[in-house]
Amino acid sequence: TSGGLLGPSCLNLANNYYATNSGSPYWGSMHDAWTIEFWFKTSTSGTNYLFDFYNGTNDNNRIRIYSDGSNDLKVECHNSAGSSSGTELTTSANTNVAINDGKWHHYALTNSGTEIKVYYDGKLSGQLTGTCDRDNDPTMRLLIGKVNGSTSYNWNGQIDELRMFSDVRTEAEIRAD
């Protein structure tokens, strides 16, 4: 955890607040190799969405990160045909830290096109060999703290230093930042 270094300028999401963008051609450059990382803090249980990267019409190329109701973070990476089969990971595989303990935690997700890895507080928490073959899609939109198409399941907590890279960051790079 951060030891209290984060927070003063974080995105504070409560009472159904969320952040969004209207689409950008730069978001579409996240093809098969990418990294998403951020800090988060919450004291809330239940299903709540931190991140929804979608095209506005279907699940093609979608990436969702959310708490799944069991004090765990789950990621779904959809391929260019909209399937997330075989590409779902949770943080619970190698950690016993509840995500809703009211402390700052770091989360990172990498995809090489053939392997997906989840890092929780700087440690590899889960990985799988599976194809998340995404197309470059300039229509991709980003919702932070909300899932598309629902007024339920909004994130109730804080998010800080969200970063997206169009390459696979190493564990050393993730720990250094």
VMD Tcl script that draws the C-alpha trace (Angstrom):
set ca {
  {0.00 0.00 0.00}
  {1.03 3.59 -0.48}
  {1.52 4.54 3.15}
  {-0.61 7.66 2.74}
  {1.26 9.30 -0.14}
  {-1.80 9.45 -2.40}
  {-5.13 11.12 -2.22}
  {-5.14 14.93 -2.18}
  {-5.68 15.22 -5.94}
  {-7.35 11.87 -6.59}
  {-10.64 11.28 -8.35}
  {-13.15 10.94 -5.52}
  {-16.15 8.94 -6.73}
  {-19.25 8.76 -4.54}
  {-22.97 9.43 -4.90}
  {-23.04 8.08 -8.48}
  {-20.26 10.34 -9.77}
  {-17.99 9.02 -12.51}
  {-15.58 10.24 -15.19}
  {-15.83 9.64 -18.92}
  {-14.41 10.68 -22.27}
  {-16.28 10.92 -25.55}
  {-13.84 8.80 -27.54}
  {-10.44 9.52 -28.96}
  {-8.39 8.00 -31.78}
  {-5.54 7.60 -29.28}
  {-7.49 5.09 -27.16}
  {-7.69 2.74 -30.16}
  {-3.93 2.24 -30.21}
  {-4.17 -0.35 -27.41}
  {-4.09 -3.41 -29.66}
  {-2.63 -6.68 -28.36}
  {0.16 -5.34 -26.12}
  {-0.89 -2.99 -23.34}
  {-0.78 -2.13 -19.65}
  {-3.37 -0.44 -17.43}
  {-2.46 0.61 -13.91}
  {-3.90 2.75 -11.13}
  {-4.19 3.25 -7.39}
  {-7.57 2.79 -5.69}
  {-9.16 2.98 -2.26}
  {-12.61 1.92 -1.05}
  {-14.47 0.76 2.02}
  {-17.47 -0.48 0.05}
  {-18.46 -4.09 -0.60}
  {-20.45 -5.43 -3.53}
  {-20.18 -5.26 -7.29}
  {-18.68 -1.90 -8.26}
  {-16.97 -0.90 -11.52}
  {-13.65 0.93 -11.58}
  {-12.93 0.85 -15.32}
  {-14.95 0.17 -18.47}
  {-13.24 0.60 -21.84}
  {-15.85 -0.01 -24.54}
  {-16.88 0.97 -28.05}
  {-20.40 2.17 -27.28}
  {-22.32 -0.56 -29.09}
  {-21.13 -4.07 -28.11}
  {-18.47 -6.00 -26.17}
  {-15.91 -6.10 -29.01}
  {-12.44 -5.12 -27.63}
  {-13.92 -4.27 -24.22}
  {-11.91 -4.26 -20.99}
  {-13.74 -4.13 -17.64}
  {-12.25 -4.03 -14.15}
  {-14.59 -4.31 -11.16}
  {-15.06 -5.61 -7.65}
  {-17.06 -8.79 -7.94}
  {-18.89 -8.73 -4.60}
  {-16.38 -10.98 -2.82}
  {-13.79 -8.31 -1.91}
  {-11.86 -9.17 -5.03}
  {-11.03 -7.31 -8.26}
  {-11.94 -9.03 -11.50}
  {-10.93 -8.19 -15.06}
  {-12.70 -9.21 -18.25}
  {-10.79 -8.73 -21.49}
  {-12.98 -9.13 -24.56}
  {-11.46 -9.96 -27.93}
  {-12.35 -8.39 -31.28}
  {-15.41 -10.67 -31.55}
  {-16.71 -9.68 -28.09}
  {-15.85 -12.89 -26.23}
  {-14.22 -12.83 -22.79}
  {-14.01 -16.61 -22.58}
  {-10.75 -17.70 -21.01}
  {-9.60 -14.15 -20.28}
  {-11.08 -13.52 -16.83}
  {-8.75 -13.03 -13.87}
  {-9.20 -12.07 -10.23}
  {-6.78 -10.79 -7.59}
  {-7.69 -13.49 -5.08}
  {-5.39 -16.15 -6.55}
  {-2.35 -15.05 -4.56}
  {-3.48 -12.41 -2.10}
  {-5.53 -12.39 1.08}
  {-5.88 -8.61 1.27}
  {-9.45 -7.38 1.06}
  {-9.84 -4.61 -1.50}
  {-12.33 -2.73 0.69}
  {-10.07 -2.15 3.71}
  {-10.06 1.65 3.22}
  {-6.36 1.68 2.27}
  {-4.66 2.61 -0.99}
  {-3.79 -0.34 -3.24}
  {-2.01 -0.48 -6.59}
  {-3.47 -2.52 -9.44}
  {-1.83 -3.27 -12.79}
  {-3.01 -5.36 -15.71}
  {-0.83 -6.37 -18.66}
  {-1.66 -8.14 -21.89}
  {0.88 -9.39 -24.42}
  {-1.68 -10.87 -26.80}
  {-0.93 -14.37 -25.51}
  {-0.61 -13.83 -21.75}
  {-2.59 -11.71 -19.29}
  {-1.13 -10.78 -15.89}
  {-2.59 -9.02 -12.86}
  {-0.39 -7.29 -10.28}
  {-1.78 -6.29 -6.90}
  {0.32 -4.00 -4.69}
  {3.36 -4.67 -6.87}
  {3.16 -8.46 -6.76}
  {2.03 -10.83 -9.47}
  {-1.41 -11.91 -8.32}
  {-2.62 -13.93 -11.29}
  {-1.77 -14.85 -14.84}
  {-3.15 -16.94 -17.61}
  {-2.20 -17.97 -21.07}
  {-5.00 -16.89 -23.32}
  {-5.58 -14.77 -26.34}
  {-7.12 -11.36 -25.91}
  {-6.79 -10.41 -29.56}
  {-8.09 -6.85 -29.75}
  {-8.46 -4.68 -32.84}
  {-7.33 -1.07 -33.00}
  {-10.63 0.71 -32.49}
  {-10.76 4.54 -32.52}
  {-14.34 4.48 -31.17}
  {-13.27 3.20 -27.75}
  {-14.58 5.20 -24.80}
  {-13.39 5.16 -21.22}
  {-15.63 5.20 -18.16}
  {-13.96 5.48 -14.76}
  {-16.12 4.48 -11.82}
  {-19.06 3.24 -13.90}
  {-20.12 0.46 -16.27}
  {-21.72 1.38 -19.59}
  {-25.48 1.00 -19.75}
  {-26.21 0.94 -16.02}
  {-26.84 3.43 -13.26}
  {-26.06 0.72 -10.71}
  {-22.67 -0.64 -9.71}
  {-20.84 2.70 -9.69}
  {-17.50 2.75 -7.84}
  {-17.73 4.26 -4.37}
  {-14.17 5.20 -3.49}
  {-11.12 6.93 -4.86}
  {-8.91 6.35 -7.92}
  {-5.54 7.96 -8.52}
  {-2.80 7.91 -11.15}
  {-4.63 5.93 -13.82}
  {-2.23 5.22 -16.68}
  {-2.62 3.30 -19.92}
  {0.32 2.15 -22.03}
  {0.45 0.59 -25.49}
  {3.15 -1.84 -24.40}
  {3.60 -4.57 -21.79}
  {5.30 -3.14 -18.72}
  {7.52 -5.45 -16.72}
  {7.08 -6.22 -13.04}
  {10.16 -4.08 -12.32}
  {8.67 -1.13 -14.24}
  {5.36 -1.51 -12.41}
  {7.08 -1.60 -9.01}
  {9.29 1.39 -9.86}
  {6.34 3.66 -10.56}
}
mol new
graphics top color blue
foreach p $ca { graphics top sphere $p radius 0.5 }
foreach p [lrange $ca 0 end-1] q [lrange $ca 1 end] { graphics top cylinder $p $q radius 0.2 }
display resetview
